[in-house]
Amino acid sequence: MSNAVAVSRHLRAEAGQLAGQLGRLLESAFPHVQGTLEFGLNFLAQAHAASLEPLPHAEDLPLDRLARGLRLDPTDRQILLLAGLPEEHEGFAAIFRSLHPRGESRPSVALAAQLLAPSADERVSLRQRLETGPLTQFGAVQLTGDGPFFERSLVLAPALWPALAGIDAWPAHPRRLDRQVVHSGLSTWLAQPDSMRAQRALERREPLTIMVAADLPDTALDRALALVDAAGATAIAIDWTGDPAHEALLVLHALLRGNVPVIRVAPAEAPGAMPSPAFLRFAGTAILCGRPGMVDVPHGRPIVPVDAGPLAMVARGQSWAHQIPALATQASWLAARFPLEPAYVSAVAGDLRAVESLDGRAPTLEDAAGSIRARNARALSAGVRLIVPKAGWSSIVLPRDRVAQLQEAVSRLEGQMQVLDRWRFLADRTGSRGVRMLFAGPPGTGKTLAAEVVAKELKADLLLVDIARVVSKWIGETERNLAQVFDSAEQTRAVLFFDEADALFGRRTEVSDAHDRYANLETAYLLSRLERFDGLAILASNLRSNIDPAFIRRLEFVVDFQDPDREDRARLWRAHIPSGTPLASDVNLYEFAASYPIVGAVIRNAATAAAFLAARDGLPIERAHLVHAVRREYEKAGRAFPGEPGGREALGRFPETVTRQPDREH
């Protein structure tokens, strides 16, 4: 026999005692139902007979747990059973429908009064317990209908009766949060004083509220679940909805199951929100989890705060190594690059097990990065565009010292476990795990491409901030949008790229009106948020002088992008014309590099345009095609075209043979 069947029999047996009383009432006061509802009355008799059987382990029944938690007296308990009878059998529903003044298949308050409160004083007591008693205050029994009090219906809370019968039923609203409990990597955090204090409260079922605070509500929730599990209890969690009825349902279902109620408060909730009276009167330990200052809890109920701050990098490495043994040797790199919560690592581990099973091979770092990318797609804010990087180090043409700066930035992220955790540099400093860079230089010099290369090396996505969608004319809206952008980058572990950052990070102005004051407030917010950012943020600007000096001081790297010299232009021409492309014998790329001082983006455009011209003519790319394409680029820029490449004496010594033919008109 299943546990649900056994619990249901015990519940039916106790309800049968009430059914016997109801049957006797029907025989004496409502004889007209005898002939028409024999089926229901027979069931009443069977239920009454079942009540004569002993009830082993009655103290473990959900009904007993609920009664203890709500402090129900015997009359409250009978009211609860009466309201649940139509859920137990259709015969009861038919009887109640016949007796109800509005034909509802629920017991009315009047029927409860005739059954449980026959005297006038008892009716007053019944009304008082239904108006102000625990059954209705916690929402276990609801009085529906807008008629006179005694014509109202007694209705059980959603999914309460099957849950009392041992079935794991849950109401349609609010949605229960089903999340896996993960301890890997949390041993040090669980042993901290505030965490141990919370576990003792949970073990003793102290009537208090634990406040688990983290920057991300999901982090707070996962830590709360780990606390409950470490205390040997089981949690039941929902999202904050602001509806007191939803919190009352959580309390009821937590009580009858013997669970700990947990509410995750999302960041969108308005400050000043307050838990419902039912939640605050919960006869045991309850948990609220979310950002610091998530809700206001009134005086009268003790609070135990628990800080769910970032885990040490060593602990994150242990989580990666334990949950994904195939990548244990890369655990330090994964922990530095993807400092995820253990519960998130567990989800990634499940994805990689599927890869191993389906492909028959061990998972790789690229597989882990792909899993994180897929799982975080929904975390993107409206103000960013995700770019999956393809370009590697061979794709960029920069002076060696500039490339070295980019490589230093990558190594700074990859070496955090050694420097910050083992050697304890910048201990406890906010934002110490972040890297902030400025790419300054003329348009087309490779700033965006360099950002893509860095992201590719870090096996991360590139989040390109859409300045037009982030900046708003409404006061406070820009800061809200920026907060979502930074949150997206931290959740997705992506590289954050502010192109044309002057619009956001420009110099502050003298305050002459309200607009200047609020613009400076936006800058102050950016300074603070950028300093706390724990990822890689790249700012791109055409001029370094356009950026506020306060931002410059907070940057770890400033990389100057300059117009390429002749040698770099030659490398760019070769890079933008793929190997294997047919070139005519009169093409000397070094000649073009020496004659046209243009940036990489223009070289790319000219090379591509020349290829299309050659394809149109059915010929290899000829010198005339390239000259024509470069001329078009000069015209687009509004600059005077310097003419065809000069003679050999103007170019100096070439590494390639120069051959000339008359230009072809296109």
C-alpha positions as CSV (number, residue, x, y, z in Angstrom):
1,M,0.0,0.0,0.0
2,S,1.4,3.4,-0.9
3,N,1.9,6.1,1.7
4,A,-0.7,8.3,0.0
5,V,-3.3,5.5,0.2
6,A,-2.6,4.9,3.9
7,V,-2.7,8.6,4.8
8,S,-5.9,9.0,2.7
9,R,-7.6,6.1,4.7
10,H,-6.7,7.7,8.0
11,L,-8.1,11.1,6.8
12,R,-11.3,9.4,5.6
13,A,-11.6,7.6,8.9
14,E,-11.5,10.8,10.9
15,A,-13.9,12.5,8.4
16,G,-16.2,9.5,8.8
17,Q,-16.8,10.5,12.4
18,L,-18.0,13.8,11.3
19,A,-20.0,12.1,8.5
20,G,-21.8,10.0,11.2
21,Q,-22.9,13.2,12.9
22,L,-23.9,14.7,9.5
23,G,-25.9,11.5,8.7
24,R,-27.9,11.7,12.0
25,L,-28.5,15.4,11.3
26,L,-29.9,14.6,7.9
27,E,-32.2,11.9,9.2
28,S,-33.7,14.2,11.8
29,A,-33.7,17.6,10.1
30,F,-33.7,16.9,6.4
31,P,-35.7,13.7,5.8
32,H,-36.5,14.7,2.2
33,V,-33.0,13.8,1.1
34,Q,-33.2,10.2,2.2
35,G,-34.8,8.8,-0.9
36,T,-32.9,10.9,-3.5
37,L,-29.4,10.7,-2.1
38,E,-29.1,7.0,-1.0
39,F,-25.7,6.7,-2.7
40,G,-24.2,9.5,-0.8
41,L,-25.7,8.3,2.5
42,N,-24.4,4.8,2.0
43,F,-20.9,6.3,1.6
44,L,-21.5,8.2,4.8
45,A,-22.2,5.0,6.6
46,Q,-19.1,3.3,5.2
47,A,-17.0,6.3,6.2
48,H,-18.5,6.1,9.7
49,A,-17.7,2.4,9.9
50,A,-14.1,3.2,8.8
51,S,-13.8,5.6,11.7
52,L,-14.1,2.7,14.2
53,E,-10.7,1.3,13.0
54,P,-7.6,2.4,15.0
55,L,-5.4,5.1,13.5
56,P,-1.7,4.1,13.9
57,H,0.9,6.9,13.8
58,A,-1.8,9.6,13.8
59,E,0.7,12.1,15.0
60,D,2.5,11.9,11.7
61,L,-0.5,12.7,9.6
62,P,-0.6,15.9,7.6
63,L,-3.8,16.9,9.3
64,D,-2.2,16.7,12.7
65,R,0.8,18.7,11.5
66,L,-1.5,21.4,10.2
67,A,-3.6,21.4,13.3
68,R,-0.5,21.8,15.5
69,G,0.9,24.6,13.3
70,L,-2.3,26.6,13.2
71,R,-3.2,25.7,16.8
72,L,-6.6,24.3,15.9
73,D,-9.0,23.2,18.6
74,P,-11.4,20.2,18.0
75,T,-14.2,22.4,16.6
76,D,-11.7,24.1,14.1
77,R,-10.7,20.6,13.0
78,Q,-14.3,19.6,12.4
79,I,-15.0,22.7,10.3
80,L,-11.9,21.9,8.2
81,L,-13.1,18.3,7.7
82,L,-16.7,19.5,6.8
83,A,-15.3,21.9,4.2
84,G,-13.3,19.0,2.7
85,L,-16.1,16.4,2.5
86,P,-17.3,17.4,-1.0
87,E,-13.6,16.9,-2.2
88,E,-13.7,13.4,-0.7
89,H,-16.8,12.0,-2.5
90,E,-19.4,13.2,-5.0
91,G,-22.1,12.0,-2.6
92,F,-21.3,14.7,-0.1
93,A,-21.2,17.3,-3.0
94,A,-24.8,16.1,-4.0
95,I,-26.0,16.4,-0.4
96,F,-24.6,19.9,0.1
97,R,-26.0,21.0,-3.3
98,S,-29.5,19.9,-2.2
99,L,-29.2,21.7,1.1
100,H,-27.4,24.9,0.1
101,P,-29.7,28.0,-0.4
102,R,-27.9,28.8,-3.7
103,G,-27.5,25.2,-4.8
104,E,-23.7,25.2,-4.4
105,S,-22.0,21.8,-3.8
106,R,-20.3,23.2,-0.6
107,P,-21.4,23.1,3.0
108,S,-22.9,26.4,4.1
109,V,-22.1,28.2,7.4
110,A,-25.7,27.5,8.4
111,L,-25.2,23.7,8.0
112,A,-22.0,24.0,10.1
113,A,-23.9,25.8,12.7
114,Q,-26.7,23.2,12.9
115,L,-24.1,20.4,13.0
116,L,-21.5,21.9,15.4
117,A,-23.2,24.8,17.2
118,P,-26.8,24.1,18.0
119,S,-27.2,26.7,20.8
120,A,-27.3,30.4,20.4
121,D,-24.0,30.9,22.4
122,E,-22.3,28.3,20.3
123,R,-23.4,30.0,17.1
124,V,-21.8,33.2,18.3
125,S,-18.6,31.3,19.1
126,L,-18.7,29.6,15.6
127,R,-19.1,33.0,13.9
128,Q,-16.2,34.4,15.9
129,R,-13.9,31.6,15.0
130,L,-14.9,31.8,11.3
131,E,-14.4,35.6,11.3
132,T,-11.2,35.9,13.2
133,G,-9.9,32.4,13.9
134,P,-6.8,30.6,12.4
135,L,-8.7,28.7,9.7
136,T,-9.8,31.9,7.9
137,Q,-6.8,34.0,8.9
138,F,-4.4,31.6,7.3
139,G,-6.8,30.9,4.4
140,A,-7.3,27.2,5.1
141,V,-11.0,27.7,4.9
142,Q,-12.5,30.5,2.9
143,L,-16.0,32.0,3.2
144,T,-17.3,32.6,-0.3
145,G,-20.5,34.4,-1.4
146,D,-21.8,37.9,-0.7
147,G,-25.1,36.9,0.9
148,P,-25.9,36.8,4.7
149,F,-23.2,35.3,6.8
150,F,-24.9,32.0,7.4
151,E,-25.6,31.5,3.7
152,R,-21.9,31.7,2.7
153,S,-20.0,28.6,1.7
154,L,-17.1,26.9,3.4
155,V,-14.4,26.3,0.8
156,L,-11.0,24.7,1.4
157,A,-7.8,26.4,0.2
158,P,-6.7,25.2,-3.3
159,A,-5.1,21.7,-3.3
160,L,-5.3,21.5,0.5
161,W,-7.5,18.4,0.7
162,P,-5.4,16.1,-1.6
163,A,-2.3,17.3,0.3
164,L,-4.0,16.4,3.6
165,A,-4.6,12.9,2.0
166,G,-0.9,12.5,1.4
167,I,-0.9,13.5,-2.3
168,D,1.9,15.9,-3.4
169,A,-0.7,18.3,-4.9
170,W,0.1,22.0,-5.3
171,P,-2.2,24.9,-6.3
172,A,-2.0,26.5,-9.8
173,H,-0.8,29.7,-8.2
174,P,1.7,30.5,-6.9
175,R,4.1,28.3,-8.8
176,R,6.3,26.1,-6.7
177,L,10.1,26.5,-7.4
178,D,11.6,23.0,-7.9
179,R,15.4,23.4,-7.7
180,Q,18.1,20.8,-7.0
181,V,20.0,21.2,-3.7
182,V,23.7,21.3,-4.2
183,H,26.3,21.3,-1.4
184,S,29.5,21.0,-3.5
185,G,31.7,24.0,-2.9
186,L,29.6,25.3,0.0
187,S,31.2,23.6,2.9
188,T,33.2,26.7,4.0
189,W,30.2,29.0,3.6
190,L,27.9,26.6,5.5
191,A,30.5,26.6,8.4
192,Q,30.5,30.4,8.7
193,P,29.0,31.8,12.0
194,D,25.8,33.3,10.5
195,S,25.2,30.1,8.4
196,M,25.6,27.9,11.5
197,R,23.2,30.1,13.5
198,A,20.6,29.7,10.8
199,Q,21.0,26.0,10.7
200,R,20.5,25.8,14.5
201,A,17.3,27.8,14.1
202,L,16.1,25.4,11.4
203,E,16.9,22.3,13.4
204,R,15.0,23.6,16.4
205,R,12.1,25.0,14.2
206,E,12.5,28.4,16.0
207,P,9.7,30.8,15.2
208,L,11.8,33.4,13.3
209,T,12.7,34.6,9.8
210,I,16.0,33.9,8.2
211,M,17.0,36.6,5.7
212,V,19.4,35.2,3.1
213,A,20.9,38.1,1.0
214,A,22.8,38.0,-2.2
215,D,23.2,40.3,-5.2
216,L,21.2,37.8,-7.3
217,P,18.0,36.3,-6.0
218,D,18.8,32.9,-7.6
219,T,22.0,32.8,-5.6
220,A,20.2,33.6,-2.4
221,L,17.6,30.9,-3.1
222,D,20.2,28.2,-3.8
223,R,22.0,29.1,-0.6
224,A,18.8,29.0,1.4
225,L,18.0,25.5,0.1
226,A,21.4,24.3,1.0
227,L,21.0,25.7,4.6
228,V,17.7,23.9,5.0
229,D,19.1,20.7,3.6
230,A,22.1,20.9,5.9
231,A,19.8,21.3,8.9
232,G,18.1,18.0,7.9
233,A,14.8,19.7,6.7
234,T,13.1,20.1,3.4
235,A,12.2,23.5,1.8
236,I,9.2,24.4,-0.2
237,A,9.7,27.7,-2.2
238,I,7.8,30.2,-4.2
239,D,8.4,33.5,-5.8
240,W,7.2,36.7,-4.1
241,T,4.0,37.8,-5.8
242,G,2.8,40.5,-3.4
243,D,-0.5,38.5,-2.9
244,P,-1.0,37.6,0.8
245,A,-3.2,34.7,-0.3
246,H,-0.2,33.1,-2.1
247,E,1.9,33.4,1.0
248,A,-0.9,31.9,3.1
249,L,-1.0,28.9,0.7
250,L,2.7,28.5,1.1
251,V,2.4,28.5,4.9
252,L,-0.5,25.9,4.8
253,H,1.3,23.5,2.5
254,A,4.6,23.9,4.4
255,L,2.9,23.1,7.7
256,L,1.0,20.0,6.6
257,R,4.2,18.7,4.9
258,G,6.5,19.6,7.7
259,N,8.6,21.8,5.3
260,V,10.3,25.1,5.7
261,P,8.6,27.9,3.6
262,V,11.0,29.9,1.4
263,I,10.2,33.0,-0.6
264,R,12.5,34.4,-3.3
265,V,12.1,38.1,-3.7
266,A,12.8,39.2,-7.2
267,P,14.7,42.5,-7.9
268,A,11.6,44.0,-9.6
269,E,9.7,44.1,-6.3
270,A,9.2,47.6,-5.0
271,P,11.1,48.7,-1.8
272,G,9.0,48.6,1.3
273,A,7.2,45.4,0.4
274,M,6.2,43.5,3.5
275,P,5.5,39.8,4.2
276,S,1.9,38.8,4.8
277,P,0.5,38.3,8.3
278,A,0.2,34.5,7.6
279,F,3.9,34.3,6.7
280,L,5.0,36.3,9.8
281,R,2.9,34.1,12.1
282,F,4.3,30.9,10.7
283,A,4.9,28.6,13.7
284,G,8.4,27.7,12.8
285,T,11.4,29.0,10.8
286,A,10.7,30.7,7.5
287,I,13.2,32.1,5.0
288,L,13.2,35.2,2.8
289,C,15.9,35.3,0.1
290,G,16.9,38.0,-2.3
291,R,18.9,41.2,-2.5
292,P,19.9,43.1,0.6
293,G,17.0,45.2,2.0
294,M,14.6,43.0,0.0
295,V,11.6,43.6,2.2
296,D,10.6,45.3,5.4
297,V,9.9,42.9,8.3
298,P,7.9,44.5,11.1
299,H,9.0,44.2,14.8
300,G,7.8,41.3,16.8
301,R,9.4,38.4,14.9
302,P,13.2,37.7,15.3
303,I,15.4,38.0,12.2
304,V,18.6,36.0,11.5
305,P,20.5,37.6,8.6
306,V,22.8,35.4,6.5
307,D,25.2,36.9,3.9
308,A,25.3,34.8,0.7
309,G,28.2,36.7,-0.7
310,P,30.5,35.4,-3.5
311,L,32.3,32.2,-2.8
312,A,36.1,32.1,-2.6
313,M,37.7,31.1,-5.8
314,V,39.1,28.0,-4.2
315,A,35.6,26.9,-3.3
316,R,34.4,27.5,-6.8
317,G,37.2,25.5,-8.2
318,Q,36.3,22.6,-5.8
319,S,32.7,22.8,-7.1
320,W,33.9,22.5,-10.8
321,A,36.3,19.7,-10.1
322,H,33.9,17.7,-8.0
323,Q,30.9,18.0,-10.3
324,I,32.7,17.7,-13.6
325,P,35.6,15.3,-13.0
326,A,36.4,15.2,-16.7
327,L,37.5,18.9,-16.5
328,A,39.1,18.7,-13.1
329,T,42.5,19.7,-14.4
330,Q,40.9,22.9,-15.8
331,A,38.9,23.6,-12.6
332,S,41.0,26.6,-11.7
333,W,40.6,28.2,-15.1
334,L,36.8,27.5,-15.1
335,A,36.5,29.0,-11.6
336,A,38.3,32.1,-12.6
337,R,36.5,32.5,-15.9
338,F,33.0,31.3,-14.9
339,P,32.6,32.0,-11.1
340,L,29.2,30.3,-11.0
341,E,27.2,29.1,-8.1
342,P,27.5,25.4,-7.3
343,A,23.8,24.9,-8.3
344,Y,24.5,26.4,-11.7
345,V,27.6,24.2,-12.1
346,S,25.5,21.2,-11.4
347,A,23.2,22.1,-14.3
348,V,26.2,22.5,-16.6
349,A,27.5,19.2,-15.4
350,G,24.2,17.6,-16.5
351,D,24.5,19.1,-20.0
352,L,28.1,17.8,-20.3
353,R,27.0,14.3,-19.2
354,A,24.5,14.4,-22.1
355,V,27.4,15.4,-24.4
356,E,29.5,12.5,-23.2
357,S,26.7,10.1,-23.6
358,L,25.5,11.2,-27.0
359,D,28.9,11.9,-28.6
360,G,30.9,9.2,-26.9
361,R,33.7,11.6,-25.9
362,A,34.9,13.5,-22.9
363,P,33.5,17.0,-22.6
364,T,35.7,20.0,-23.3
365,L,36.0,23.6,-22.2
366,E,34.2,24.6,-25.3
367,D,31.3,22.4,-24.3
368,A,31.1,24.0,-20.9
369,A,31.2,27.5,-22.4
370,G,28.4,26.5,-24.9
371,S,26.2,25.1,-22.1
372,I,26.6,28.4,-20.1
373,R,25.8,30.4,-23.3
374,A,22.6,28.4,-23.9
375,R,21.4,28.6,-20.4
376,N,22.1,32.3,-20.0
377,A,20.4,33.5,-23.2
378,R,17.2,34.4,-21.3
379,A,19.3,36.6,-18.9
380,L,20.1,39.2,-21.6
381,S,18.6,42.6,-21.1
382,A,17.0,44.6,-23.9
383,G,20.0,47.0,-24.1
384,V,22.6,44.5,-25.3
385,R,23.3,42.4,-28.4
386,L,25.1,39.1,-28.0
387,I,28.0,38.4,-30.3
388,V,29.5,34.9,-30.4
389,P,33.2,35.6,-31.1
390,K,34.9,33.9,-34.0
391,A,38.2,35.9,-34.4
392,G,41.4,34.7,-32.8
393,W,44.8,36.3,-32.3
394,S,45.7,35.8,-35.9
395,S,42.8,38.0,-37.0
396,I,44.1,41.2,-35.5
397,V,46.9,43.4,-36.8
398,L,48.4,45.5,-34.0
399,P,51.8,46.5,-32.8
400,R,53.3,43.9,-30.5
401,D,53.0,46.0,-27.3
402,R,49.3,46.5,-28.0
403,V,48.8,42.7,-28.4
404,A,50.8,42.2,-25.2
405,Q,48.4,44.4,-23.3
406,L,45.5,42.4,-24.5
407,Q,47.2,39.2,-23.5
408,E,47.9,40.6,-20.1
409,A,44.2,41.4,-19.6
410,V,43.4,37.8,-20.4
411,S,46.0,36.5,-18.0
412,R,44.7,38.8,-15.3
413,L,41.4,37.0,-15.4
414,E,42.8,33.6,-15.7
415,G,45.3,34.0,-12.9
416,Q,42.9,35.2,-10.2
417,M,43.0,32.1,-8.1
418,Q,46.8,32.3,-7.7
419,V,47.0,36.1,-7.1
420,L,43.8,36.9,-5.3
421,D,43.0,33.7,-3.4
422,R,46.3,32.1,-2.7
423,W,48.5,35.2,-2.4
424,R,45.6,37.3,-1.0
425,F,46.2,40.4,-3.1
426,L,43.4,43.1,-2.9
427,A,41.8,41.1,-0.1
428,D,38.2,41.9,0.5
429,R,38.3,44.8,-2.0
430,T,35.0,45.3,-4.0
431,G,35.3,44.5,-7.7
432,S,38.8,43.1,-7.3
433,R,37.9,40.3,-9.7
434,G,36.9,42.7,-12.5
435,V,39.1,43.9,-15.3
436,R,38.3,47.3,-16.9
437,M,39.8,48.4,-20.2
438,L,39.7,51.4,-22.5
439,F,40.3,51.0,-26.2
440,A,41.0,54.5,-27.6
441,G,41.7,55.3,-31.2
442,P,40.3,56.5,-34.6
443,P,37.3,54.6,-36.2
444,G,38.2,51.5,-38.1
445,T,41.4,50.7,-36.2
446,G,40.2,47.4,-34.8
447,K,38.8,48.2,-31.4
448,T,35.7,46.0,-31.8
449,L,37.7,43.2,-33.4
450,A,40.2,43.3,-30.5
451,A,37.3,43.0,-28.0
452,E,36.0,40.0,-30.0
453,V,39.5,38.4,-29.9
454,V,39.7,38.8,-26.1
455,A,36.3,37.3,-25.6
456,K,37.2,34.4,-27.9
457,E,40.4,33.7,-25.9
458,L,38.3,33.7,-22.7
459,K,35.7,31.4,-24.2
460,A,33.0,33.9,-23.5
461,D,30.4,35.8,-25.5
462,L,30.6,39.5,-26.3
463,L,27.8,41.7,-25.1
464,L,27.7,44.8,-27.2
465,V,25.8,47.6,-25.4
466,D,23.3,49.5,-27.5
467,I,23.8,53.0,-26.2
468,A,20.6,54.3,-27.9
469,R,18.5,51.8,-26.0
470,V,20.2,52.3,-22.7
471,V,20.2,56.1,-22.4
472,S,16.8,57.6,-21.7
473,K,15.5,61.1,-21.3
474,W,13.5,60.0,-18.3
475,I,15.1,60.6,-14.9
476,G,16.3,57.3,-13.3
477,E,15.6,55.2,-16.4
478,T,19.2,55.2,-17.6
479,E,20.5,53.9,-14.3
480,R,17.8,51.2,-14.3
481,N,18.8,50.1,-17.9
482,L,22.5,50.2,-17.0
483,A,21.8,48.0,-13.9
484,Q,20.1,45.4,-16.2
485,V,23.1,45.5,-18.6
486,F,25.6,44.9,-15.8
487,D,23.4,42.2,-14.3
488,S,23.2,40.5,-17.7
489,A,27.0,40.5,-18.1
490,E,27.5,39.1,-14.6
491,Q,24.9,36.4,-15.1
492,T,26.1,35.3,-18.5
493,R,29.8,35.7,-17.6
494,A,30.2,37.6,-20.9
495,V,32.6,40.4,-21.9
496,L,30.8,43.7,-21.7
497,F,31.6,46.1,-24.6
498,F,30.6,49.7,-24.6
499,D,31.2,51.0,-28.2
500,E,31.4,54.8,-28.5
501,A,31.5,55.0,-24.7
502,D,31.8,58.8,-24.8
503,A,28.0,59.0,-24.5
504,L,28.0,57.2,-21.2
505,F,31.4,57.8,-19.7
506,G,32.1,61.3,-20.9
507,R,33.3,64.2,-18.8
508,R,31.0,65.6,-16.2
509,T,29.9,69.2,-16.7
510,E,29.2,72.2,-14.6
511,V,25.8,72.0,-13.1
512,S,23.7,74.8,-14.7
513,D,20.3,73.1,-14.7
514,A,18.5,69.9,-13.6
515,H,19.6,68.1,-16.7
516,D,23.3,68.6,-15.8
517,R,22.7,67.4,-12.3
518,Y,21.0,64.2,-13.3
519,A,23.5,63.6,-16.1
520,N,26.2,63.8,-13.4
521,L,24.2,61.4,-11.2
522,E,24.3,58.9,-14.1
523,T,28.0,59.3,-14.3
524,A,28.4,58.7,-10.5
525,Y,26.2,55.6,-10.8
526,L,28.4,54.3,-13.6
527,L,31.6,54.9,-11.6
528,S,30.2,52.9,-8.7
529,R,28.8,50.1,-10.8
530,L,31.9,49.7,-13.0
531,E,34.1,49.6,-9.9
532,R,31.9,46.7,-8.5
533,F,31.8,44.8,-11.7
534,D,33.4,41.4,-11.4
535,G,33.8,40.6,-15.1
536,L,35.7,42.1,-18.1
537,A,34.3,45.5,-19.2
538,I,35.7,47.2,-22.3
539,L,35.1,50.8,-23.2
540,A,35.8,52.0,-26.7
541,S,36.2,55.7,-27.6
542,N,37.6,57.6,-30.6
543,L,39.5,60.0,-28.2
544,R,40.9,59.2,-24.8
545,S,40.3,62.8,-23.7
546,N,36.6,62.4,-24.1
547,I,36.4,59.9,-21.2
548,D,36.0,61.4,-17.7
549,P,39.3,61.1,-15.7
550,A,37.5,59.5,-12.9
551,F,36.9,56.5,-15.1
552,I,40.5,56.4,-16.4
553,R,41.7,56.0,-12.8
554,R,39.5,52.9,-12.4
555,L,40.8,51.2,-15.5
556,E,43.4,48.4,-15.4
557,F,44.4,48.8,-19.0
558,V,44.3,51.6,-21.6
559,V,45.1,50.4,-25.1
560,D,45.8,53.0,-27.8
561,F,44.7,52.1,-31.3
562,Q,46.5,54.1,-33.9
563,D,46.4,54.4,-37.6
564,P,48.4,51.4,-39.0
565,D,51.9,52.1,-40.4
566,R,53.0,50.8,-43.8
567,E,54.0,47.4,-42.5
568,D,50.8,46.9,-40.6
569,R,48.8,48.0,-43.6
570,A,50.5,45.4,-45.7
571,R,49.6,42.7,-43.1
572,L,46.0,44.0,-43.2
573,W,45.8,43.7,-46.9
574,R,47.0,40.1,-46.8
575,A,44.7,39.3,-43.8
576,H,41.6,40.6,-45.6
577,I,42.3,38.8,-48.9
578,P,41.9,35.1,-48.0
579,S,44.6,32.6,-49.0
580,G,43.7,30.9,-52.2
581,T,42.0,34.0,-53.7
582,P,43.1,34.4,-57.4
583,L,45.3,37.5,-57.8
584,A,46.5,38.8,-61.1
585,S,50.2,39.2,-61.6
586,D,50.0,43.0,-61.5
587,V,48.8,43.0,-57.9
588,N,51.4,44.1,-55.3
589,L,49.7,44.5,-51.9
590,Y,52.7,46.1,-50.4
591,E,52.4,48.8,-53.1
592,F,48.9,49.5,-52.0
593,A,49.9,49.6,-48.3
594,A,52.6,52.2,-49.1
595,S,50.4,54.4,-51.2
596,Y,47.2,54.5,-49.3
597,P,47.3,55.4,-45.5
598,I,43.9,53.9,-44.6
599,V,42.8,51.9,-41.6
600,G,41.9,48.3,-41.4
601,A,38.1,48.7,-41.8
602,V,38.6,50.6,-45.0
603,I,41.1,48.0,-46.3
604,R,38.6,45.3,-45.5
605,N,35.9,47.1,-47.4
606,A,38.1,47.8,-50.4
607,A,39.4,44.2,-50.6
608,T,35.8,42.9,-50.5
609,A,34.6,45.4,-53.1
610,A,37.5,44.5,-55.4
611,A,36.6,40.8,-55.1
612,F,33.0,41.4,-56.2
613,L,34.3,43.5,-59.2
614,A,36.6,40.6,-60.2
615,A,33.8,38.1,-59.8
616,R,31.5,40.2,-62.0
617,D,34.2,40.4,-64.7
618,G,35.0,36.7,-64.4
619,L,38.7,37.5,-63.7
620,P,41.2,37.2,-60.9
621,I,41.4,40.3,-58.7
622,E,43.5,42.7,-60.7
623,R,45.3,45.9,-59.8
624,A,42.6,48.0,-61.5
625,H,39.9,46.4,-59.3
626,L,41.7,47.3,-56.1
627,V,42.5,50.8,-57.3
628,H,38.8,51.4,-58.2
629,A,37.7,50.0,-54.8
630,V,40.1,52.2,-52.9
631,R,38.9,55.2,-54.9
632,R,35.3,54.5,-53.8
633,E,36.3,54.3,-50.2
634,Y,38.0,57.7,-50.4
635,E,34.9,59.1,-52.0
636,K,32.7,57.7,-49.2
637,A,34.8,59.4,-46.6
638,G,34.8,62.7,-48.5
639,R,38.6,62.7,-48.9
640,A,40.6,63.4,-52.0
641,F,41.8,60.3,-53.7
642,P,45.6,60.4,-54.0
643,G,45.7,58.7,-57.3
644,E,47.1,55.4,-58.5
645,P,50.1,54.0,-56.6
646,G,53.3,55.8,-57.4
647,G,56.4,54.6,-59.2
648,R,59.0,52.3,-57.7
649,E,61.1,55.2,-56.6
650,A,58.2,56.5,-54.5
651,L,57.7,53.2,-52.8
652,G,61.2,52.2,-52.1
653,R,62.2,48.5,-52.0
654,F,59.3,46.0,-52.4
655,P,59.2,42.5,-51.2
656,E,57.0,41.7,-54.2
657,T,57.4,42.2,-57.9
658,V,55.5,45.3,-59.3
659,T,53.8,45.0,-62.6
660,R,51.5,47.6,-64.1
661,Q,48.8,47.6,-66.8
662,P,46.5,50.4,-67.9
663,D,43.5,50.8,-65.6
664,R,40.3,49.3,-66.8
665,E,37.2,51.4,-66.6
666,H,34.4,50.0,-64.4
